[in-house]
């Protein structure tokens, strides 16, 4: 393979080795690290068109490479599956207001939700990544080499090596309910694919809708997975959280755009929302959701009954990969922060998201009153 294990954390490993805190020859002792839940294998694992950005066997290294590990090969897991409790004030509030009811198993009386969570590091199969993006493999390898400062010369000198471990962040999956149910189209699945927004998700910044939509989706996932006697839908829930800060433009670029938007003549307006982003970054969005459905296929998903997302980019990527999507669930208007209205109006006007319904005249009039040029 080409690249470095552990994605964006590979440099910290180098620092640890340089500082003498880590021995370069260290091999992980994987005793008792096996997944808490069995994921797959599913048919999608052997379909080269379905999974190109992760190793479907990445959680099973200790079991499927026993002989190689014993022989001294350095084979490291790229996926880990564990159990956890998720505690959010918004979920506790939903309990207090009666929107959710504790069931004692999935949602506890104190507001903690019991989940299976999965960490996934990126593993790219270059020939299929190139095909998915409609470029030649040679062009992809050359640009990856150039844009990483020549960090990985094997990209252009070793055409026999097809697997690349890029120095980027991966993703985390939170499963509410029984993980094998994700692969059963007869079990209702409520899901959200969420791209990281540290300012909102963690610190509650009110300039965007990211944390409100995320916590709303978690509430929907809990309700979707709870048994009917607790007011649930008897299905399973899923949050797939990707490290693509600021539409994959990065947080520095995002904050520069915030300043540019707020300081422009006339203030922050919807009609200049994407223009200011493009002036700073050169592009409106670099998330390129083409790789996003891979983790859904790794989970064996063939149908999402309720997709908690208004993004056409995500919807198109999911359905384009062969996964059926039923209902699309909007963010409730009442939980949109006042300072985030510009973002919502700009995206609506640009066709950034829709549930297939064209905004009516009153909605467009209200949006125009908030600074949107029709």
Number of C-alpha atoms within 10 A of each C-alpha: 16 17 18 18 22 23 19 16 13 16 14 11 17 13 12 14 14 12 10 10 10 13 12 12 8 8 13 11 8 13 7 8 14 16 16 14 15 12 19 16 13 15 11 20 20 11 11 12 14 21 26 27 25 22 23 25 17 18 23 21 18 20 12 12 13 13 11 13 18 9 9 9 12 12 16 17 19 23 22 18 20 15 15 12 15 16 15 15 11 15 23 18 13 16 19 12 10 10 13 22 21 18 16 14 13 21 26 16 14 12 24 20 23 21 23 21 24 20 17 25 25 23 26 21 20 21 18 19 21 17 14 14 13 10 12 15 18 15 12 20 22 16 15 19 17 15 9 12 10 14 12 18 17 17 26 18 11 11 11 9 14 16 19 22 21 23 18 15 16 22 20 20 21 25 23 29 24 15 22 15 18 28 21 15 15 11 17 20 28 31 28 25 23 22 21 21 25 17 18 17 18 11 10 15 17 17 17 22 23 23 23 20 21 23 16 21 26 26 20 24 29 30 26 25 26 26 18 13 10 15 16 18 20 19 24 26 31 30 21 21 18 20 19 22 19 20 18 18 18 15 16 11 16 19 13 14 21 16 12 18 21 12 11 12 9 9 12 21 22 26 20 18 22 19 16 21 21 14 12 14 17 12 13 16 14 14 19 14 14 18 20 22 25 24 22 24 23 22 21 24 23 20 24 27 19 20 25 25 24 19 18 15 15 22 23 14 17 25 15 12 20 14 18 15 17 12 13 21 17 17 17 10 8 7 12 19 14 12 14 15 21 22 18 19 25 21 19 19 19 12 12 14 19 18 15 9 7 11 13 8 9 9 12 18 14 12 21 17 10 15 19 20 16 10
